[in-house]
Amino acid sequence: VSDVIPLMAEGKVLPYLDIPLQHASPNVLKAMKRPASQEKTLERIKSWRAICPELTLRSTFIVGFPGETEEDFQMLLDWLE
């Protein structure tokens, strides 16, 4: 992805990414056996947008995962904002 972002900024590639982020709560990500961390993900998105401000992101999020709490869900909503 990092190699494509500059091409997007130059208008050579459509500035659109579809990334399966799935959740933001560390508890839910761990239960899903996903290595992602919401802080690192936000840092990466910010760095992409610094290069290509018109970048559009699309993703899929999983809610209602077994063991997800109201706090986990609220964390996801807050993270998305």
Residue pairs with C-beta under 8 A, 6 or more apart in sequence:
1 17
1 48
2 48
4 13
5 48
5 51
5 52
5 55
6 51
6 52
7 13
8 14
8 15
8 51
8 52
8 54
8 55
9 15
9 51
9 52
15 52
15 54
15 55
15 56
16 55
16 56
16 57
16 58
17 48
17 55
17 56
17 57
17 58
18 57
18 58
18 59
19 57
19 58
19 59
20 59
20 60
21 36
21 41
21 59
21 60
21 61
22 29
22 32
22 34
22 36
22 59
22 60
22 61
22 62
23 29
23 32
23 34
23 61
23 62
23 63
23 65
23 68
23 72
23 76
24 38
24 41
24 75
24 76
24 78
24 79
24 80
25 38
25 68
25 71
25 72
25 73
25 75
25 76
26 37
26 38
27 67
27 68
27 69
27 72
28 62
28 65
28 67
28 68
28 72
28 76
29 35
29 36
29 37
29 38
31 65
31 66
31 67
31 68
32 62
32 65
38 75
38 79
42 79
45 57
48 55
49 55
61 76
61 80
63 73
63 76
